[in-house]
Amino acid sequence: MINAVQCGQHQKRTGLSMNHLKKNALAAAFVVGATFSSLTSAAPMSYPGTGGAVPPSGTVGLFASSVSVAETGIINDVSISLNDFSHTWIGDIDATLVFDDGANPSITVALFGDGSLGPSNDAGGTYTFADGGAANFVGAGNPIPSGTYAALNSFSVFDGLSAAGTWTLNLNDRTGGDAGSLGSWTLNIDMGDVAAPVPAPATLALFGLGLVGLGWSRRKKSNS
């Protein structure tokens, strides 16, 4: 027969066990909640692309160069720089930036050139294309001064998308008689927060054990 002292000791041990399991369960829930809700802030990223002759041979043809982006951050802004770009009669060229994420239709932004023979001005410098830049790149002077210019289309078409995929610069020289070169090019992507990873199995297991322990302690309390 259990006397009053033994009963009191049993209840005390049960209460301690229950409190301990509650603390474990709450700690596990905090870890899982933090894992789901935490965000990693991503800084602006730059991706270098290769240059070459424009066009690759002769005076008519397509120069194309691609960079692959693995980061899955959400795009806030995009710009592109043509480094050490030279070409006589810039009006020969249609320039585009194409984004392909491998799952959806590709998206194209026209940098300059509209398919018709344009100004005879020469390019000879480093040119960045970004929203808010100066208008009329092809007519900015002869030679065209280095600087930041607006593309024909806004880069805002990329806003809100995941940055992961293939980005391709196309310089299409449509008319013979002139040629040039590109030293290199740089894709600049300003990304927002990257979603936190799915909790690791060990974390989920800890959470599950905590819930089981909490349920067990509640049953013990109801039976006491």
C-alpha positions as CSV (number, residue, x, y, z in Angstrom):
1,M,0.0,0.0,0.0
2,I,1.4,3.4,-1.0
3,N,1.6,5.8,1.9
4,A,1.2,9.6,1.6
5,V,4.9,10.2,1.5
6,Q,5.4,7.9,-1.4
7,C,2.5,9.3,-3.2
8,G,3.9,12.8,-2.8
9,Q,7.3,11.8,-4.0
10,H,5.7,10.1,-7.1
11,Q,3.7,13.3,-7.9
12,K,6.8,15.4,-7.5
13,R,8.8,13.2,-9.9
14,T,6.0,13.2,-12.4
15,G,5.7,17.0,-12.2
16,L,9.5,17.4,-12.8
17,S,9.4,15.0,-15.7
18,M,6.4,16.8,-17.2
19,N,8.1,20.2,-16.9
20,H,11.3,18.8,-18.4
21,L,9.5,17.4,-21.4
22,K,7.5,20.6,-21.9
23,K,10.8,22.5,-22.0
24,N,12.2,20.1,-24.6
25,A,9.1,20.3,-26.7
26,L,9.1,24.1,-26.6
27,A,12.8,24.2,-27.5
28,A,12.3,21.9,-30.4
29,A,9.3,24.0,-31.7
30,F,11.4,27.1,-31.5
31,V,14.2,25.5,-33.5
32,V,11.8,24.4,-36.2
33,G,10.0,27.7,-36.3
34,A,13.3,29.6,-36.6
35,T,14.4,27.3,-39.4
36,F,11.2,27.9,-41.4
37,S,11.0,31.6,-40.8
38,S,14.6,32.7,-41.1
39,L,15.7,34.4,-44.2
40,T,19.2,34.9,-45.6
41,S,19.9,38.4,-47.0
42,A,21.7,38.2,-50.3
43,A,24.0,41.0,-51.4
44,P,24.2,42.3,-55.1
45,M,26.0,39.7,-57.2
46,S,28.1,40.2,-60.3
47,Y,28.7,37.5,-62.9
48,P,31.5,37.9,-65.5
49,G,31.0,36.9,-69.1
50,T,33.5,36.3,-71.9
51,G,34.2,38.7,-74.7
52,G,35.5,38.3,-78.2
53,A,35.3,39.6,-81.8
54,V,32.0,41.2,-82.8
55,P,30.9,39.6,-85.0
56,P,33.0,36.4,-84.4
57,S,34.2,36.5,-88.0
58,G,33.8,38.8,-91.0
59,T,31.5,41.8,-90.7
60,V,28.1,40.1,-90.3
61,G,27.0,37.6,-87.7
62,L,26.0,36.9,-84.1
63,F,28.2,37.2,-81.0
64,A,26.7,35.3,-78.1
65,S,28.0,34.7,-74.6
66,S,26.2,33.2,-71.6
67,V,26.6,33.0,-67.8
68,S,24.9,30.6,-65.5
69,V,23.5,31.7,-62.2
70,A,22.9,29.2,-59.5
71,E,21.6,31.5,-56.7
72,T,17.8,31.3,-56.3
73,G,17.4,34.8,-54.7
74,I,14.5,36.9,-55.9
75,I,15.4,39.6,-58.3
76,N,15.1,43.3,-57.2
77,D,17.1,44.8,-60.1
78,V,19.3,43.9,-63.0
79,S,21.9,45.8,-65.0
80,I,24.6,44.8,-67.5
81,S,28.0,46.2,-68.4
82,L,29.8,45.9,-71.7
83,N,33.5,46.3,-70.8
84,D,35.9,47.7,-73.4
85,F,33.4,47.5,-76.2
86,S,34.3,48.9,-79.6
87,H,32.5,48.8,-82.9
88,T,32.4,51.2,-85.9
89,W,28.9,52.2,-87.0
90,I,27.0,51.2,-83.8
91,G,23.8,51.3,-85.8
92,D,24.7,47.9,-87.3
93,I,24.1,46.1,-84.1
94,D,21.0,44.8,-82.2
95,A,21.9,44.0,-78.6
96,T,19.8,41.9,-76.3
97,L,19.9,40.2,-72.9
98,V,18.0,36.9,-72.7
99,F,17.1,35.1,-69.5
100,D,16.1,31.4,-69.6
101,D,15.2,29.6,-66.3
102,G,14.8,26.3,-68.0
103,A,11.1,26.0,-67.2
104,N,9.3,29.0,-68.6
105,P,9.5,30.9,-71.9
106,S,12.7,33.0,-72.1
107,I,12.5,36.7,-71.5
108,T,14.4,39.2,-73.7
109,V,15.3,42.8,-73.0
110,A,16.5,44.9,-75.9
111,L,19.6,47.0,-75.0
112,F,20.0,48.9,-78.2
113,G,19.2,48.5,-81.9
114,D,15.7,48.0,-83.3
115,G,16.4,46.0,-86.4
116,S,16.9,48.9,-88.7
117,L,20.2,50.6,-89.8
118,G,21.0,53.1,-87.1
119,P,23.4,55.9,-86.5
120,S,27.0,55.8,-87.8
121,N,28.5,56.7,-84.4
122,D,31.3,54.5,-83.1
123,A,31.4,52.8,-79.8
124,G,34.7,52.8,-77.8
125,G,34.4,52.5,-74.1
126,T,32.7,50.7,-71.2
127,Y,28.9,51.0,-71.1
128,T,26.4,50.0,-68.4
129,F,22.8,49.5,-69.2
130,A,20.4,50.1,-66.3
131,D,17.0,51.5,-65.5
132,G,17.4,55.2,-64.9
133,G,20.4,55.6,-67.2
134,A,20.8,58.2,-70.0
135,A,18.5,57.8,-73.0
136,N,19.6,57.3,-76.6
137,F,22.8,55.3,-76.3
138,V,23.4,55.0,-80.1
139,G,23.0,58.8,-80.5
140,A,25.0,59.9,-77.5
141,G,28.0,61.1,-79.5
142,N,30.8,60.1,-81.8
143,P,32.5,58.2,-80.3
144,I,29.9,57.3,-77.8
145,P,31.2,58.2,-74.3
146,S,31.5,55.6,-71.6
147,G,28.7,55.8,-69.0
148,T,25.4,54.4,-67.8
149,Y,22.5,54.3,-70.4
150,A,18.9,53.1,-70.4
151,A,18.1,50.0,-72.4
152,L,15.3,50.1,-74.9
153,N,13.3,47.9,-72.6
154,S,13.1,48.1,-68.8
155,F,14.9,45.5,-66.7
156,S,11.9,45.5,-64.3
157,V,10.5,42.6,-66.4
158,F,12.8,40.4,-64.3
159,D,11.7,41.8,-60.9
160,G,10.2,39.1,-58.6
161,L,11.7,36.2,-60.5
162,S,14.3,33.7,-59.2
163,A,17.7,34.6,-60.6
164,A,18.7,31.0,-61.2
165,G,19.1,30.2,-64.9
166,T,21.1,31.1,-68.0
167,W,21.6,34.7,-69.0
168,T,22.8,35.4,-72.6
169,L,24.2,38.5,-74.1
170,N,23.5,38.7,-77.9
171,L,25.3,41.2,-80.2
172,N,23.9,40.7,-83.7
173,D,25.8,42.6,-86.4
174,R,23.2,42.7,-89.2
175,T,25.1,44.8,-91.8
176,G,28.4,44.3,-93.4
177,G,31.4,46.6,-93.6
178,D,32.1,47.2,-89.9
179,A,33.3,45.1,-87.0
180,G,34.6,45.5,-83.4
181,S,35.3,43.6,-80.2
182,L,34.1,43.2,-76.6
183,G,36.6,42.8,-73.8
184,S,34.2,41.2,-71.4
185,W,30.7,41.8,-70.0
186,T,29.2,41.7,-66.5
187,L,25.7,40.8,-65.4
188,N,24.7,42.5,-62.1
189,I,21.8,41.2,-60.1
190,D,20.5,42.8,-56.9
191,M,18.7,39.9,-55.1
192,G,16.3,40.1,-52.2
193,D,16.1,37.6,-49.3
194,V,16.6,33.9,-50.0
195,A,14.0,31.6,-48.5
196,A,15.3,29.5,-45.6
197,P,16.0,25.8,-46.3
198,V,13.6,23.0,-45.3
199,P,14.4,21.7,-41.8
200,A,16.9,18.9,-41.6
201,P,15.5,15.4,-40.7
202,A,17.2,15.6,-37.3
203,T,15.4,18.8,-36.5
204,L,12.1,17.4,-37.4
205,A,12.8,14.2,-35.4
206,L,13.6,16.4,-32.3
207,F,10.4,18.3,-32.8
208,G,8.4,15.0,-33.1
209,L,10.0,13.6,-29.9
210,G,9.2,16.8,-28.1
211,L,5.5,16.6,-29.1
212,V,5.3,12.9,-28.1
213,G,6.9,13.7,-24.7
214,L,4.4,16.5,-24.2
215,G,1.5,14.3,-25.0
216,W,2.8,11.5,-22.7
217,S,3.2,14.0,-19.8
218,R,-0.3,15.3,-20.2
219,R,-1.7,11.8,-20.1
220,K,0.3,11.1,-17.0
221,K,-1.1,14.2,-15.4
222,S,-4.7,13.3,-16.3
223,N,-4.2,9.8,-14.8
224,S,-2.6,11.0,-11.6
